[in-house]
Amino acid sequence: MLILLKKIWVINGFLIALVISISLLSIYWHQQMYLLHKKEKIAKAQQEQIISINRQLLMEQSELQSGVIIFKKSQDILLMLSPSQIKELSL
């Protein structure tokens, strides 16, 4: 009988220690998941900023290139050259 009580106490003590350790690990894992989620939000915000800057630069580049293309066409096709001499007229 005494041996049986001793075994029950050992098993109960082991189970209590196991439950406490699993609880502590659960708290630690939750904290790690929170930190990971926080880093993910920061990374996502930075990615959105980079994408918006990239879009803006692409738009500016396309505007510049379209202006250069129009200028070249006006010079080649329409022969619109800039004046070489400027005459001043007095009013």
C-alpha positions in Angstrom: 0.0 0.0 0.0 2.8 2.4 0.9 4.6 1.6 -2.4 1.4 2.3 -4.3 1.0 5.7 -2.7 4.6 6.5 -3.3 4.2 5.6 -7.0 1.0 7.8 -7.2 2.8 10.7 -5.7 5.7 10.3 -8.1 3.4 10.1 -11.1 1.3 13.1 -9.9 4.5 15.1 -9.3 5.8 14.2 -12.8 2.4 15.1 -14.4 2.3 18.5 -12.6 5.8 19.3 -13.7 4.9 18.3 -17.2 1.8 20.5 -17.3 3.8 23.5 -15.9 6.6 23.1 -18.4 4.1 22.8 -21.3 2.3 25.9 -20.0 5.6 27.9 -19.9 6.5 26.7 -23.4 3.0 27.7 -24.6 3.5 31.2 -23.3 7.0 31.4 -24.9 5.6 30.2 -28.3 2.8 32.8 -28.1 5.3 35.6 -27.4 7.5 34.4 -30.4 4.4 34.4 -32.7 3.5 37.9 -31.5 7.0 39.2 -32.3 6.9 37.4 -35.7 3.6 39.0 -36.5 4.9 42.4 -35.6 7.9 42.0 -37.9 5.6 40.8 -40.7 3.5 43.9 -40.4 6.6 46.1 -40.6 8.0 44.2 -43.6 4.6 44.5 -45.4 4.5 48.2 -44.8 8.0 48.6 -46.2 7.1 46.5 -49.2 4.1 48.7 -49.9 6.3 51.8 -49.7 8.8 50.3 -52.1 6.1 49.3 -54.5 4.5 52.8 -54.5 7.9 54.4 -55.1 8.6 52.0 -57.9 5.2 52.8 -59.5 5.9 56.5 -59.2 9.3 56.2 -60.8 7.9 54.1 -63.7 5.3 56.7 -64.4 7.9 59.5 -64.4 10.1 57.5 -66.7 7.3 56.8 -69.1 6.3 60.5 -69.1 9.9 61.5 -69.9 10.3 58.9 -72.6 7.0 59.8 -74.2 8.1 63.5 -74.2 11.4 62.6 -75.8 9.7 60.5 -78.4 7.3 63.3 -79.3 10.2 65.7 -79.5 12.2 63.4 -81.8 9.1 62.8 -84.1 8.5 66.6 -84.3 12.1 67.1 -85.4 12.2 64.2 -87.8 8.8 64.1 -89.4 7.5 67.7 -89.1 11.0 69.2 -89.4 10.4 71.5 -86.3 13.9 72.6 -85.5 14.8 75.1 -82.8 15.7 78.5 -84.2 19.4 79.2 -84.7 19.0 82.9 -84.6 16.6 85.0 -82.6 15.6 88.4 -83.9 14.4 91.1 -81.5 11.5 93.3 -82.6 11.1 96.6 -81.0 7.6 97.7 -80.2 
